[in-house]
Amino acid sequence: MDELCQQEASVTERLNALVASQNDLKRSLARLDISRATLGSQTVSTRSIGNTMLSNAAVAAKRISAAVSRLDLEQARVKDTLQVVEQVAELKTCVLGVTGSMGAAQDWEAAATYLSRASRIPPIVINGSFAEQIVPTSEVPDLPKTTLEQAAESLQALFLREFQRAAAENNGSKVTRFFKLFPLIGKSDVGLDAYGRYVCQGVAARARSNLNAGTGGSQATEGFFYANALTKLFEHVAQIVEHHGGLVELHYGAGSMVRVIERLQTEADLQGGIIIDTWSDERSIDRKLTDIRSYAFTFLVQSFLPAQPTRSGTPRAGSPNKRIAQGDSRRQDDEGIDTKGIDTLLSEMTAMAARWSLYCRFISLQCKPEAEHEVLQVPSLVTTSALNRKIAEKITTPINEMITFLLRRSVERAFQLDEQPSGLSLNLAKALHCHTPYISSAVDDVMYIVNQVVGRCLATSQRSVVSSVLPSVTRVLDSDFIGMVQRKMRDESYPKAAVQDTLPPENTILAFLVLINDLDVGCDYVRRIVQSWLGGFQGTDSHEEKTKASAKSLQSLYPFEGDALHVASMLKLVQQSFEAKASELISDGIYVVFKNVIKPRLRPLLSNAFRDIDYQMSEQGQAEAKLVEDDDGSGHSAHEHFQRGWDALTKPIARIFTNGNHERLLNTTISYLADVLEKRIWSYYGRINDYGAIRLERDIAGLVNIVVRGSRYGLRDAFARCTQICLVMNMEEDEWAETGSDVVQDAGWVIDGDERARARAMVQSREQ
C-alpha cells in the first residue's frame, strides 16, 4: 500500500506540472500565428517586385548579350579580313620580289627567301579570287599560283645546275650555298638527292683509288689489303655522315639525313661489292672451299675404324714405325691445302665481318630517332642492302666452313703429334719431374685452337656467324676430341691384366690415367674459355639473372636487340654439351680404374688389416695386447694395418690424377669399401664380446678417419651404416631400451629396426 501511495503521488505531481505548462504552450502558439500572418504579406510584396522590376532587367541582359555576340562576330570577321588582306599583300610582295630577284638582279638567295615566305601563306588565300584580282600586275600578269610554281621550277633547275657545276669544280663553298637553297623553294627531296649523288661521287672515287692502289701488285696478295680497303670505304661513309649530318639537319630538318644515308648505302653496296668480288677472285675462295669440302681427314677417320691386325703386330706407342707412318700420313694430308694460308685468310675474313658489324652499328645509331630509348635495331636499309647479302654469301658462310676445317685439322694434327708426359711412375720413391696437371700435349694444342676460334667468331660481332660456328665447335669437340680420347682409352690404353689376379702393366695404367686427366682438364679449359667471354656471375643467383649479367659483358660486341643474350646462351651450350659428354666418359674411365686397379687390391687389403685381430679377447688380454703394441711400436690394430695398405694403394694414383678425378675415384672406392666393410662387420656375428665390440668400433672409426682425411668429411656419410652398427653394439642397456621409441626412430637412423636388433645381438654373453 505504501508503494502504491508513492506512485499515485508521483503521477499526480507530473499531471499538475503538465497543466501548469499549458498556458505557456498557448502563448507560443499565438506568437506563431502572428508571425505567419506577417510572412504572408512579405511574400506577396516579394512576388510583386519580381514581376515588375526583375523581368525587365532579364530582358535587357539578354538583349545586351546578343549585341555583344554580334559585335564579337563582326570583330572576328574584320580580323579575318585584315589577315587575308595582309596575306594577299605579303603574297603580292613575294611574287614581285621573286620576279625582281630573278630578273636583272639575279639574287638567288632573295628569290628563294621570297618563295619560302610565300610557302607559309595558306593555299586557300593563294588560290582565292581576291588574290587573283589584286596580285597580278602589268609586269606580272599571271595568277600568283602560276607565278610561284614557275619560279620554283626555274630556281630548281638553276640551283641544280649550279650545284652540279660546283660539285664538278669541287667548290665546297658554292656547293654549300646552293645546297641550303633547295628547302627554301620547297624542293628538299631534290636537294637531298643532289647532295647524295655528290657525296657518292666522292665515295666512289676514294674507293676506286684505294682498290687500284694495290690491284695487280704485291699489296693485294699480302696482308689485309682488301679488309683495309673495305674498312676505308666504311670509314669514309661514316665520316661523311658524321661531319655533314649537322648541316643537313640544320637546313632540312630532323631525320632528313636518313635520305642521304640511303643514297650512301646504295653506293657502299656497289663499291663494297666490287671489293669483295675482287677479293674473292684474288684469294680463290671458291677453290679453297672446294678443297676444304673434299678433305678426307684420313687420320681421324682411320682412328675411329676398328684396329686391323698386321703381320708384324701393332707397333707400340712411340715406336719408330708408328712415327714414320704418322709422318707419311701428315705429308699426304697436307698436300693441296695450305693450312697456314687458310688461317691467314680466315683472319682477314673475320676482320671484314667485324668492320661490317661496326658499320651497321654506326648506321643504326644515326637512323635511330632521338626520342627513342629502346634497344638498338638494324634499319631496313642495311638488312635489305645488296652488300649485306654479298657479305652473308661471300664471307659469313665461308667463315663457318673454314673455322670448322681448321678446328678439325688442328684436332687431327694435335693427336698426330700427341706426346704423353714423360717420367711418370706409380712408384712413390721416384720423383715426378714434369709439371702438373699430367696431361698429353694434344689437350693444350686443341684448347688453344678452340680459344682462338671462339675469339675470332665472337670478334666478328655477327649473330649469324656465332649461330653457325659455335654449334660446329661443339660438334668437333664432342665427336672428334672426345671420340679420339675414348678410342685411345678403349683400344690403346685400357688397363687390363695380362694374367688373371694380377695388376695391369704400369705403363698402361699411367696412359689411361693421363687420358682421364685430359678430359677433366679439357672441361676446365672450356669452362675458362666460356667464362672469359661471359664475365663473372657474382651477385646473381637465378639462371636468368646469370644469363643477363653475362650478356652485359657482350653488349659492347653485340648491341642489337637480343643478340647478347643469344650469344651468351650459345656459349653456355658449348660448355654444357662438352662437360656432359666428357663427364660421362670420365665416369666410365674412373669405374674402369676402380674395377681393374683398385678393387682387386681392396678386398685383400681389408682381409690383411683384420687378419690377426681377435675380438673375443678378455679385458686382460686386450690390455696386454695394447702394451705389446705400445712397446714395439709395430701397430697391430686394424686401422694401422689398413693405413699402410691404403696409402700404398691410393697415393700413387692420387699424385697422377687431377684433384677432380681423384675425388671421383675416391667416391667410387669409398662406396664399395663401405659395403665390404659392412659385410665384414656382420661377419663377426656371435664372434665378438663386449670388449671386442669396443675395439671394433675404435678400429672402424680409425679406418674411416684414414679414408676421409684431408678435409673430406662429407665422405663420412658413406660409412653411416657401419658406424651405426658399431654404435648399437656398444650401447648401454638403458640407451638400447629407448631405441624402440618413435623419437629415436626418426633420429637419423640409416639402419632399420631389424638391423639394429641384429647388431645388438652380435655381442656374446653381454650379461657376463
LINDA-V750046 format. One record per pair of residues at least 12 apart in sequence whose C-alpha atoms are under 8 Angstrom apart, sorted by the first residue. I is the first residue (numbers start at 1). GAP is how many residues later the second one is. Records with the same first field share a line. If there is no record, write none. Layout:
# LINDA-V750046
I=GAP / GAP
This chain:
# LINDA-V750046
84=41
87=34 / 38
88=37 / 38 / 43 / 46 / 47
89=46
90=28
91=27 / 30 / 35 / 44 / 53
92=42 / 43 / 44 / 52
94=20 / 21 / 23 / 24
95=19 / 40 / 49 / 52 / 53
96=44
97=13 / 14 / 17
98=12 / 13 / 14 / 16 / 17 / 53
99=12 / 41 / 52
108=47
109=72
112=43 / 69 / 72 / 73
113=71 / 72
115=33 / 37 / 69 / 70
116=68 / 69 / 70
119=67
126=18 / 19
127=17 / 18
131=13
132=12
152=33 / 34
155=30
156=26 / 29 / 31
159=19 / 20 / 22 / 23
160=18 / 31 / 34
162=16
163=12 / 15 / 16 / 31
164=30 / 34
167=31
179=12 / 16
180=71
183=68 / 69
188=64
192=67 / 68
193=66 / 67 / 70
195=65
196=64 / 65 / 67 / 68
197=66
199=41 / 65
200=63 / 64 / 67
203=30 / 33 / 34 / 64 / 65
204=63 / 67
206=27
207=22 / 25 / 26 / 64
208=63
210=19 / 22
211=15 / 18 / 64
220=62
221=61 / 62
224=124
226=49 / 50 / 53
227=121 / 122 / 124 / 125
229=46
230=42 / 45 / 122 / 125
231=121 / 124
233=35 / 38 / 39
234=34 / 121 / 122 / 125
237=27 / 31
238=121 / 124 / 125
241=16 / 20
245=12
255=112 / 114
258=108 / 109
262=119
265=116 / 117 / 120
266=119
268=119
269=116 / 117 / 118 / 119
270=116 / 117
272=115
273=113 / 114 / 117
276=114 / 115 / 118
280=114
288=49
289=109 / 112 / 113
291=45 / 46
292=45 / 109 / 110 / 113
297=36 / 112 / 115
298=31 / 35
299=30 / 113 / 117
300=112 / 180 / 184
303=181 / 184
304=179 / 180 / 183
307=184
326=90
330=83 / 86
339=67
342=60 / 64
343=63
346=53 / 56 / 57
347=109
349=46 / 50
350=49 / 106 / 107 / 109 / 110
351=109
353=38 / 42 / 43 / 107 / 108 / 109
354=105 / 106 / 107 / 108
355=105
357=103 / 104 / 105
358=103
360=18 / 22
361=17 / 198 / 199
363=16
364=12 / 13 / 14 / 15
367=12
375=184 / 185 / 186
376=183 / 184 / 185
377=183 / 184
378=182
396=68 / 69
397=68
399=66
400=65 / 68 / 69 / 72
403=50 / 66
404=65 / 68 / 69 / 72
407=39 / 42 / 43 / 46 / 66 / 69
408=68 / 72
410=35 / 36 / 39
411=31 / 34 / 35 / 69 / 70
414=27 / 28 / 29 / 31 / 32
415=27 / 69
417=25
418=22 / 23 / 24
419=21 / 22 / 23
420=19 / 20 / 21 / 91 / 94
421=13 / 17 / 18 / 19 / 20
422=12
424=86 / 232
425=81 / 85 / 227
426=80 / 84 / 226 / 227
427=225
428=223 / 224
437=80 / 84 / 219 / 220 / 221
438=76 / 79 / 218 / 219 / 220
439=75 / 76 / 78 / 79 / 82
440=74 / 75 / 78
443=75 / 78 / 79
447=75 / 78 / 79
450=23
451=78
454=16
457=12 / 13
458=99
459=98
461=96 / 97
462=96
463=95 / 100 / 104
466=101 / 104
467=100 / 103
470=100 / 101 / 104
471=99 / 103
473=101
474=100 / 103 / 104
477=101
478=99 / 100 / 103
482=37 / 99 / 100
485=30 / 34
486=99
488=27
489=23 / 26 / 100
493=15 / 16 / 18 / 19
494=14 / 15 / 18
495=13 / 14 / 17 / 97 / 98 / 101 / 102
496=100
497=99
501=99
503=93 / 94 / 97
504=92 / 93
510=146
513=143 / 144
514=142 / 143
516=70 / 73 / 74 / 145
517=140 / 141 / 144
519=63 / 64 / 67
520=62 / 63 / 66 / 138 / 140 / 141
523=52 / 55 / 56 / 59
526=49 / 52
527=48
530=41 / 42 / 45
533=20 / 21
534=16 / 17 / 19 / 20 / 34
535=14 / 15 / 18
536=13 / 14
537=12 / 13
547=18 / 21 / 22
548=17
550=15 / 18
551=13 / 14 / 16 / 17
552=12
554=13 / 14
586=75
587=77
590=71 / 74 / 75 / 78
591=74 / 77
593=72
594=71 / 74 / 75
598=51 / 71
599=70
601=48
602=71
603=73
605=37 / 40 / 41
606=36 / 71
608=33 / 34
609=28 / 29 / 30 / 31 / 32 / 33
610=28
612=24
613=24 / 25
614=78
615=72 / 73 / 74 / 76 / 77 / 78 / 80 / 81
616=71 / 72 / 73 / 75 / 76
617=72 / 74 / 75
618=73
619=72
622=69
637=62
638=61 / 65
639=60 / 61 / 63 / 64 / 67
642=61
643=60 / 63
667=48
670=37 / 45 / 48
671=47
674=44 / 45 / 48
677=45
678=43 / 44
681=41
682=77
684=78
685=76 / 77 / 78
686=75 / 76 / 77 / 78
687=75 / 76 / 77
688=74 / 75 / 76
689=74 / 75 / 76 / 77
690=40 / 73 / 74 / 76
693=33 / 36 / 37 / 70
694=36
696=30
697=26 / 29 / 30
700=22 / 23
701=22
704=12 / 15
720=30
721=29 / 30
724=25 / 26 / 27
725=26 / 31 / 34
726=33
728=28 / 31 / 32
729=30 / 31 / 32 / 33 / 34
740=13
